[in-house]
């Protein structure tokens, strides 16, 4: 049974230093029924906003000044005074080099949305975050959503999670 996402109930924070992108994505959010779409111009402003307002999903650009999207996500996930360490983050980027995507993933980004942004892409990423939330993982050098996208049935190596049936760590 597929859930029906209630876009009208979501509180989304859009973080981008480009006014035109905020307008474009804001219009897409309104068109799909989001009633509470808030804006911030960089990661620092976003953290301040989140300290005062409950947010369900953050959509942030990668390249911003002075605090970019990756640094924002690192602070959101790891700062002792983080307003919501487990808030889903959708990273919007035109800089989708493998290195930057890996860096963002390792900071704790939940989903990626490549530019040019489309309504279908926005709907898809929000739906993934709502309908299939990924469990959060904490270890000595990472806190965030599980970075593994799928279980590989052909994987024959050692299981590394204490919860895995055949794990040497269980």
Secondary structure, DSSP 8 states (H G I E B T S, - for coil): ------GGG-EEEEE-S-HHHHHHHHHHHHHTT-SEEEEESSHHHHHHHHHHS--SEEEEESS-SSS-HHHHHHHHHH-TT-S-TT-EEEEEES---HHHHHHHHHHT--EEEESS--HHHHHHHHHHHHHS---EEEETTEEEE----S--TT--S---STTSTT-TT-
